[in-house]
Amino acid sequence: MYFNYNVGSMIISYLAFPVLALLAAILKPLRKFKLCNWLYLKITGQIFWNTTIKTITETYTIVVMCVAINTLNVSNHFTNFI
């Protein structure tokens, strides 16, 4: 049941990557301004290296743990249908 709540947050985090990549593409020509350069470097450093890898690893771990927990109850759910 808690897996359903976590799937929603995983989808939001996966949808944020293209949005931030688009924002980085918009900021790239504006790098001559100090604030835009700082924001561009911050966004590209996070989405292309740190956050993407962490999100994929953490969501994989959540999915594997939920599947492992649900496999313990497969026989109980299966006998209810028979």
MODELLER restraints for C-alpha pairs under 7 A, 6 or more apart:
rsr = mdl.restraints
at = mdl.atoms
rsr.add(forms.Gaussian(group=physical.xy_distance, feature=features.Distance(at['CA:3:A'], at['CA:66:A']), mean=6.87, stdev=0.5))
rsr.add(forms.Gaussian(group=physical.xy_distance, feature=features.Distance(at['CA:10:A'], at['CA:59:A']), mean=6.85, stdev=0.5))
rsr.add(forms.Gaussian(group=physical.xy_distance, feature=features.Distance(at['CA:17:A'], at['CA:47:A']), mean=6.44, stdev=0.5))
rsr.add(forms.Gaussian(group=physical.xy_distance, feature=features.Distance(at['CA:20:A'], at['CA:43:A']), mean=6.97, stdev=0.5))
rsr.add(forms.Gaussian(group=physical.xy_distance, feature=features.Distance(at['CA:24:A'], at['CA:40:A']), mean=5.66, stdev=0.5))
rsr.add(forms.Gaussian(group=physical.xy_distance, feature=features.Distance(at['CA:24:A'], at['CA:43:A']), mean=6.57, stdev=0.5))
rsr.add(forms.Gaussian(group=physical.xy_distance, feature=features.Distance(at['CA:24:A'], at['CA:44:A']), mean=6.61, stdev=0.5))
rsr.add(forms.Gaussian(group=physical.xy_distance, feature=features.Distance(at['CA:27:A'], at['CA:36:A']), mean=6.15, stdev=0.5))
rsr.add(forms.Gaussian(group=physical.xy_distance, feature=features.Distance(at['CA:27:A'], at['CA:40:A']), mean=5.92, stdev=0.5))
rsr.add(forms.Gaussian(group=physical.xy_distance, feature=features.Distance(at['CA:28:A'], at['CA:40:A']), mean=6.64, stdev=0.5))
rsr.add(forms.Gaussian(group=physical.xy_distance, feature=features.Distance(at['CA:30:A'], at['CA:36:A']), mean=6.03, stdev=0.5))
rsr.add(forms.Gaussian(group=physical.xy_distance, feature=features.Distance(at['CA:31:A'], at['CA:37:A']), mean=4.26, stdev=0.5))
